[in-house]
Amino acid sequence: MSDSSPILVAPLFREISGKLVALLQSLNAEEWHQPTSSSQRNVKDIATHLLDGSLRRLSVQRDGYMSPDGFSEPQPDESLLDFLNRLNTEWETGTRRLSPQVLVSLIEWADAQLADLFESLDPFGPAIFPVAWAGESESLNWMDVARDYTEKWHHTQQIFDATGHSCTIIERRLFHPCLDIFMRALPFTFRTINKPDASLLKVEITGNAGGHWFLLRQAGEWVQVSKETGTPTARFIISQDSAWKLFTKRLDRKTALSRFPDIQIEGDVELGSHVLDMVSVMA
């Protein structure tokens, strides 16, 4: 059992959404079509993707609506990832004819209602969606909402990076919760790694929003703990700017180390290298 505390980010949703809307309102026509680090998406594609997430959750969770045609659910031969990719592609294709002005208005409208929904939930009640990348088949609301926060934060940051606008979401109050949530994928990432009990991994993210996270081998399982229980068996060190990019894109280890040369792995390098395999999104 992990002794890590819940991460309660529902009060931050209205603010992070406001930062997104302000950024989108400041873009010129060319910037809307700038490529981003998010697969084949440009800025406008990411904006429509974020709108889809908000509208879909309001429809399903608040309104209890599921399309009767069956295509809004996984098909018999579809994995969860294939299902999500299909929904994303269908939506992004269908909304390409929408203007940036329409998109911004819809995002502002939908996200205000989404913030109301998240603020109304019991953080410790059962979530409507499990957080699969953390290995959960059932999640509590706080974790589900936190997962949505990471989506909003990292896609907004991708738009900042793509357009070169001065970033407004990297202050610790908004950025650290995102990194903290990403780290909840550590036990699931290491679940098949066999090491002696009391082995300890320390992940250090440098920068004003960073921190330290610990993974302890205990009774044959990996558990996330909040304090250093001894001398770390392995240390994985990475900057905050590299961390969010690494944990939101599936890369092979060689590519990851080449792309993020600030990464340092000390002690048991074999153990520490498994952090490179962690992906805290569905990808």
C-alpha beads as a LAMMPS data file, in Angstrom:
LAMMPS data file: protein, C-alpha beads

283 atoms
282 bonds

1 atom types
1 bond types

-500.0 500.0 xlo xhi
-500.0 500.0 ylo yhi
-500.0 500.0 zlo zhi

Masses

1 110.0

Atoms # bond

1 1 1 0.000 0.000 0.000
2 1 1 1.387 3.377 -1.009
3 1 1 1.740 6.041 1.667
4 1 1 1.680 8.848 -0.905
5 1 1 -0.973 11.480 -0.247
6 1 1 -3.888 12.245 -2.593
7 1 1 -3.304 15.061 -5.066
8 1 1 -6.321 17.370 -4.979
9 1 1 -6.279 19.527 -8.101
10 1 1 -9.978 20.241 -8.710
11 1 1 -9.528 23.826 -7.390
12 1 1 -6.839 24.439 -10.044
13 1 1 -8.933 23.487 -13.074
14 1 1 -10.618 26.836 -13.556
15 1 1 -7.259 28.597 -13.461
16 1 1 -5.395 26.243 -15.808
17 1 1 -8.301 26.442 -18.268
18 1 1 -8.189 30.226 -18.075
19 1 1 -4.488 30.159 -18.937
20 1 1 -5.262 27.965 -21.962
21 1 1 -8.027 30.270 -23.181
22 1 1 -5.850 33.373 -22.768
23 1 1 -3.062 31.697 -24.738
24 1 1 -5.375 30.643 -27.561
25 1 1 -6.913 34.117 -27.761
26 1 1 -3.432 35.594 -28.254
27 1 1 -2.480 33.404 -31.244
28 1 1 -2.330 34.734 -34.788
29 1 1 -3.583 32.771 -37.797
30 1 1 -0.189 31.246 -38.563
31 1 1 0.423 30.131 -34.978
32 1 1 -2.794 28.111 -34.937
33 1 1 -1.270 25.800 -37.517
34 1 1 2.200 25.450 -36.019
35 1 1 3.353 21.833 -35.559
36 1 1 3.737 20.580 -31.990
37 1 1 5.548 17.759 -30.210
38 1 1 2.236 15.872 -29.932
39 1 1 2.505 13.238 -32.665
40 1 1 1.155 14.677 -35.949
41 1 1 -0.984 17.358 -34.288
42 1 1 -0.708 21.077 -34.852
43 1 1 -1.845 23.697 -32.346
44 1 1 -5.430 23.704 -33.607
45 1 1 -5.584 19.896 -33.398
46 1 1 -4.516 20.007 -29.753
47 1 1 -7.129 22.649 -28.965
48 1 1 -9.869 20.519 -30.525
49 1 1 -8.555 17.465 -28.650
50 1 1 -8.853 19.321 -25.344
51 1 1 -12.372 20.452 -26.228
52 1 1 -13.308 16.853 -27.008
53 1 1 -12.084 15.698 -23.603
54 1 1 -14.165 18.313 -21.802
55 1 1 -17.356 17.735 -23.810
56 1 1 -17.053 13.957 -23.647
57 1 1 -16.650 13.957 -19.866
58 1 1 -19.552 16.354 -19.324
59 1 1 -21.763 14.191 -21.533
60 1 1 -20.853 10.886 -19.902
61 1 1 -20.207 11.807 -16.271
62 1 1 -22.512 14.753 -15.619
63 1 1 -25.338 13.922 -18.035
64 1 1 -25.077 10.116 -18.044
65 1 1 -25.262 9.996 -21.840
66 1 1 -23.810 7.295 -24.080
67 1 1 -24.511 7.229 -27.812
68 1 1 -26.886 4.345 -28.642
69 1 1 -25.007 3.504 -31.860
70 1 1 -22.350 1.593 -29.906
71 1 1 -19.427 3.215 -31.709
72 1 1 -18.625 5.413 -28.720
73 1 1 -17.572 2.277 -26.842
74 1 1 -14.636 -0.081 -27.496
75 1 1 -15.336 -2.594 -30.240
76 1 1 -14.693 -6.331 -29.633
77 1 1 -11.331 -6.255 -31.436
78 1 1 -10.185 -2.869 -30.044
79 1 1 -7.670 -2.301 -27.280
80 1 1 -8.278 0.651 -24.968
81 1 1 -5.512 2.590 -26.694
82 1 1 -6.886 1.841 -30.174
83 1 1 -10.344 2.892 -28.996
84 1 1 -9.086 6.221 -27.657
85 1 1 -7.048 6.866 -30.792
86 1 1 -10.127 6.195 -32.943
87 1 1 -12.246 8.633 -30.936
88 1 1 -9.515 11.265 -31.134
89 1 1 -9.118 10.880 -34.895
90 1 1 -12.869 10.986 -35.554
91 1 1 -13.262 14.153 -33.509
92 1 1 -10.225 15.986 -34.857
93 1 1 -11.232 15.191 -38.447
94 1 1 -14.796 16.366 -37.912
95 1 1 -13.823 19.659 -36.262
96 1 1 -11.190 20.854 -38.736
97 1 1 -13.721 23.163 -40.371
98 1 1 -14.303 25.037 -37.100
99 1 1 -12.641 28.430 -36.820
100 1 1 -10.195 29.233 -34.013
101 1 1 -12.684 31.774 -32.651
102 1 1 -15.415 29.139 -32.421
103 1 1 -13.029 26.681 -30.764
104 1 1 -11.942 29.192 -28.123
105 1 1 -15.551 30.075 -27.298
106 1 1 -16.485 26.410 -26.977
107 1 1 -13.459 25.604 -24.804
108 1 1 -14.202 28.528 -22.488
109 1 1 -17.862 27.481 -22.203
110 1 1 -17.170 23.759 -21.692
111 1 1 -14.289 24.165 -19.264
112 1 1 -16.304 26.420 -16.954
113 1 1 -18.872 23.641 -16.638
114 1 1 -16.141 21.019 -16.272
115 1 1 -14.618 22.964 -13.378
116 1 1 -18.062 23.059 -11.731
117 1 1 -18.341 19.287 -12.147
118 1 1 -14.910 18.537 -10.703
119 1 1 -15.458 20.855 -7.741
120 1 1 -18.751 19.074 -6.963
121 1 1 -17.252 15.568 -6.767
122 1 1 -16.333 13.754 -3.563
123 1 1 -12.561 13.316 -4.066
124 1 1 -12.695 9.919 -2.373
125 1 1 -15.750 8.603 -4.178
126 1 1 -15.464 6.030 -6.984
127 1 1 -14.355 7.486 -10.309
128 1 1 -16.242 6.910 -13.534
129 1 1 -12.970 6.148 -15.357
130 1 1 -9.967 4.201 -14.000
131 1 1 -6.462 5.537 -14.558
132 1 1 -5.023 2.723 -16.651
133 1 1 -1.504 4.130 -17.003
134 1 1 -1.168 3.914 -13.213
135 1 1 -2.288 0.283 -13.312
136 1 1 -5.659 0.980 -11.698
137 1 1 -8.762 -0.982 -12.650
138 1 1 -10.764 1.211 -10.260
139 1 1 -9.819 4.746 -9.264
140 1 1 -11.007 7.373 -6.824
141 1 1 -12.300 10.682 -8.129
142 1 1 -9.215 12.590 -7.024
143 1 1 -6.985 10.395 -9.191
144 1 1 -9.301 10.589 -12.204
145 1 1 -9.519 14.378 -11.907
146 1 1 -5.746 14.546 -11.448
147 1 1 -5.276 12.563 -14.647
148 1 1 -7.444 15.109 -16.480
149 1 1 -5.322 17.894 -15.001
150 1 1 -2.158 16.400 -16.489
151 1 1 -3.864 16.269 -19.891
152 1 1 -4.821 19.931 -19.662
153 1 1 -1.406 20.994 -18.370
154 1 1 0.864 19.128 -20.777
155 1 1 -1.167 19.890 -23.910
156 1 1 -1.298 23.580 -22.951
157 1 1 2.468 23.520 -22.455
158 1 1 2.893 21.934 -25.895
159 1 1 1.076 24.934 -27.368
160 1 1 3.326 27.345 -25.448
161 1 1 6.394 25.518 -26.773
162 1 1 5.109 25.408 -30.355
163 1 1 4.249 29.100 -30.516
164 1 1 7.059 30.545 -28.422
165 1 1 4.680 32.547 -26.244
166 1 1 5.816 33.357 -22.722
167 1 1 4.661 30.493 -20.523
168 1 1 2.220 31.170 -17.677
169 1 1 1.814 27.646 -16.240
170 1 1 5.310 26.670 -15.071
171 1 1 5.065 28.232 -11.629
172 1 1 5.350 25.549 -8.946
173 1 1 1.720 25.842 -7.834
174 1 1 0.489 24.720 -11.276
175 1 1 3.403 22.593 -12.530
176 1 1 4.380 20.539 -9.466
177 1 1 0.978 18.808 -9.162
178 1 1 1.318 17.656 -12.772
179 1 1 4.760 16.137 -12.112
180 1 1 3.504 14.587 -8.868
181 1 1 0.629 12.927 -10.710
182 1 1 2.954 11.605 -13.419
183 1 1 5.008 9.888 -10.699
184 1 1 2.008 7.779 -9.684
185 1 1 2.863 5.562 -12.664
186 1 1 6.098 4.396 -11.003
187 1 1 4.770 1.265 -9.218
188 1 1 2.959 0.059 -12.349
189 1 1 6.025 0.691 -14.507
190 1 1 8.224 -1.370 -12.165
191 1 1 5.699 -4.122 -11.399
192 1 1 7.662 -6.859 -13.228
193 1 1 11.131 -5.764 -12.073
194 1 1 12.515 -8.227 -9.532
195 1 1 14.899 -6.795 -6.952
196 1 1 15.642 -7.668 -3.307
197 1 1 13.353 -6.248 -0.642
198 1 1 14.475 -2.846 0.678
199 1 1 15.768 -1.818 -2.759
200 1 1 15.033 1.892 -3.088
201 1 1 14.699 4.043 -6.197
202 1 1 14.919 7.811 -5.874
203 1 1 13.648 10.016 -8.703
204 1 1 14.807 13.623 -8.538
205 1 1 13.263 16.280 -10.767
206 1 1 15.282 19.481 -10.681
207 1 1 13.831 22.978 -11.022
208 1 1 11.465 25.162 -9.025
209 1 1 8.528 22.795 -9.627
210 1 1 10.480 19.588 -9.043
211 1 1 10.935 17.318 -6.063
212 1 1 11.899 13.830 -4.895
213 1 1 9.911 10.609 -5.285
214 1 1 10.701 7.187 -3.837
215 1 1 9.861 3.634 -4.856
216 1 1 10.544 0.878 -2.305
217 1 1 10.673 -2.883 -2.815
218 1 1 8.633 -4.344 0.027
219 1 1 7.314 -7.896 0.485
220 1 1 8.016 -8.666 -3.157
221 1 1 6.198 -5.586 -4.482
222 1 1 7.096 -2.031 -5.415
223 1 1 5.336 0.630 -3.337
224 1 1 5.588 4.389 -3.578
225 1 1 6.660 5.949 -0.298
226 1 1 6.902 9.576 0.699
227 1 1 10.251 9.491 2.494
228 1 1 13.749 8.196 1.893
229 1 1 13.980 4.926 3.855
230 1 1 17.729 4.442 3.443
231 1 1 20.507 4.886 0.925
232 1 1 18.970 4.743 -2.566
233 1 1 19.846 1.707 -4.657
234 1 1 19.453 3.882 -7.748
235 1 1 18.953 7.587 -8.438
236 1 1 17.303 8.968 -11.565
237 1 1 17.834 12.701 -12.053
238 1 1 16.100 14.814 -14.707
239 1 1 15.154 18.477 -15.204
240 1 1 11.511 19.501 -14.929
241 1 1 11.373 20.598 -18.572
242 1 1 12.659 17.223 -19.756
243 1 1 10.530 15.263 -17.261
244 1 1 7.099 16.272 -18.536
245 1 1 8.183 15.616 -22.117
246 1 1 9.677 12.201 -21.297
247 1 1 6.650 10.976 -19.353
248 1 1 4.102 12.013 -22.006
249 1 1 5.669 10.314 -25.015
250 1 1 6.611 6.675 -25.508
251 1 1 10.276 6.549 -26.542
252 1 1 12.857 3.797 -26.631
253 1 1 15.659 4.245 -24.111
254 1 1 18.337 5.209 -26.620
255 1 1 16.144 7.934 -28.109
256 1 1 15.152 9.206 -24.665
257 1 1 18.756 9.523 -23.490
258 1 1 19.725 11.265 -26.732
259 1 1 16.797 13.685 -26.608
260 1 1 17.220 14.500 -22.916
261 1 1 20.989 14.641 -22.248
262 1 1 20.434 16.117 -18.771
263 1 1 19.277 12.698 -17.490
264 1 1 21.621 11.131 -14.933
265 1 1 21.327 7.589 -13.555
266 1 1 23.443 6.711 -10.528
267 1 1 23.950 3.536 -8.505
268 1 1 22.138 0.514 -9.959
269 1 1 21.889 1.793 -13.529
270 1 1 19.832 -1.213 -14.661
271 1 1 17.205 -0.450 -12.026
272 1 1 17.195 3.297 -12.612
273 1 1 16.920 2.896 -16.379
274 1 1 13.399 1.516 -16.039
275 1 1 12.214 5.066 -15.315
276 1 1 12.861 5.719 -19.007
277 1 1 10.026 3.276 -19.769
278 1 1 7.422 5.181 -17.746
279 1 1 4.589 6.795 -19.725
280 1 1 1.985 8.708 -17.709
281 1 1 -0.535 9.074 -20.523
282 1 1 -2.323 6.562 -22.730
283 1 1 0.189 6.247 -25.578

Bonds

1 1 1 2
2 1 2 3
3 1 3 4
4 1 4 5
5 1 5 6
6 1 6 7
7 1 7 8
8 1 8 9
9 1 9 10
10 1 10 11
11 1 11 12
12 1 12 13
13 1 13 14
14 1 14 15
15 1 15 16
16 1 16 17
17 1 17 18
18 1 18 19
19 1 19 20
20 1 20 21
21 1 21 22
22 1 22 23
23 1 23 24
24 1 24 25
25 1 25 26
26 1 26 27
27 1 27 28
28 1 28 29
29 1 29 30
30 1 30 31
31 1 31 32
32 1 32 33
33 1 33 34
34 1 34 35
35 1 35 36
36 1 36 37
37 1 37 38
38 1 38 39
39 1 39 40
40 1 40 41
41 1 41 42
42 1 42 43
43 1 43 44
44 1 44 45
45 1 45 46
46 1 46 47
47 1 47 48
48 1 48 49
49 1 49 50
50 1 50 51
51 1 51 52
52 1 52 53
53 1 53 54
54 1 54 55
55 1 55 56
56 1 56 57
57 1 57 58
58 1 58 59
59 1 59 60
60 1 60 61
61 1 61 62
62 1 62 63
63 1 63 64
64 1 64 65
65 1 65 66
66 1 66 67
67 1 67 68
68 1 68 69
69 1 69 70
70 1 70 71
71 1 71 72
72 1 72 73
73 1 73 74
74 1 74 75
75 1 75 76
76 1 76 77
77 1 77 78
78 1 78 79
79 1 79 80
80 1 80 81
81 1 81 82
82 1 82 83
83 1 83 84
84 1 84 85
85 1 85 86
86 1 86 87
87 1 87 88
88 1 88 89
89 1 89 90
90 1 90 91
91 1 91 92
92 1 92 93
93 1 93 94
94 1 94 95
95 1 95 96
96 1 96 97
97 1 97 98
98 1 98 99
99 1 99 100
100 1 100 101
101 1 101 102
102 1 102 103
103 1 103 104
104 1 104 105
105 1 105 106
106 1 106 107
107 1 107 108
108 1 108 109
109 1 109 110
110 1 110 111
111 1 111 112
112 1 112 113
113 1 113 114
114 1 114 115
115 1 115 116
116 1 116 117
117 1 117 118
118 1 118 119
119 1 119 120
120 1 120 121
121 1 121 122
122 1 122 123
123 1 123 124
124 1 124 125
125 1 125 126
126 1 126 127
127 1 127 128
128 1 128 129
129 1 129 130
130 1 130 131
131 1 131 132
132 1 132 133
133 1 133 134
134 1 134 135
135 1 135 136
136 1 136 137
137 1 137 138
138 1 138 139
139 1 139 140
140 1 140 141
141 1 141 142
142 1 142 143
143 1 143 144
144 1 144 145
145 1 145 146
146 1 146 147
147 1 147 148
148 1 148 149
149 1 149 150
150 1 150 151
151 1 151 152
152 1 152 153
153 1 153 154
154 1 154 155
155 1 155 156
156 1 156 157
157 1 157 158
158 1 158 159
159 1 159 160
160 1 160 161
161 1 161 162
162 1 162 163
163 1 163 164
164 1 164 165
165 1 165 166
166 1 166 167
167 1 167 168
168 1 168 169
169 1 169 170
170 1 170 171
171 1 171 172
172 1 172 173
173 1 173 174
174 1 174 175
175 1 175 176
176 1 176 177
177 1 177 178
178 1 178 179
179 1 179 180
180 1 180 181
181 1 181 182
182 1 182 183
183 1 183 184
184 1 184 185
185 1 185 186
186 1 186 187
187 1 187 188
188 1 188 189
189 1 189 190
190 1 190 191
191 1 191 192
192 1 192 193
193 1 193 194
194 1 194 195
195 1 195 196
196 1 196 197
197 1 197 198
198 1 198 199
199 1 199 200
200 1 200 201
201 1 201 202
202 1 202 203
203 1 203 204
204 1 204 205
205 1 205 206
206 1 206 207
207 1 207 208
208 1 208 209
209 1 209 210
210 1 210 211
211 1 211 212
212 1 212 213
213 1 213 214
214 1 214 215
215 1 215 216
216 1 216 217
217 1 217 218
218 1 218 219
219 1 219 220
220 1 220 221
221 1 221 222
222 1 222 223
223 1 223 224
224 1 224 225
225 1 225 226
226 1 226 227
227 1 227 228
228 1 228 229
229 1 229 230
230 1 230 231
231 1 231 232
232 1 232 233
233 1 233 234
234 1 234 235
235 1 235 236
236 1 236 237
237 1 237 238
238 1 238 239
239 1 239 240
240 1 240 241
241 1 241 242
242 1 242 243
243 1 243 244
244 1 244 245
245 1 245 246
246 1 246 247
247 1 247 248
248 1 248 249
249 1 249 250
250 1 250 251
251 1 251 252
252 1 252 253
253 1 253 254
254 1 254 255
255 1 255 256
256 1 256 257
257 1 257 258
258 1 258 259
259 1 259 260
260 1 260 261
261 1 261 262
262 1 262 263
263 1 263 264
264 1 264 265
265 1 265 266
266 1 266 267
267 1 267 268
268 1 268 269
269 1 269 270
270 1 270 271
271 1 271 272
272 1 272 273
273 1 273 274
274 1 274 275
275 1 275 276
276 1 276 277
277 1 277 278
278 1 278 279
279 1 279 280
280 1 280 281
281 1 281 282
282 1 282 283
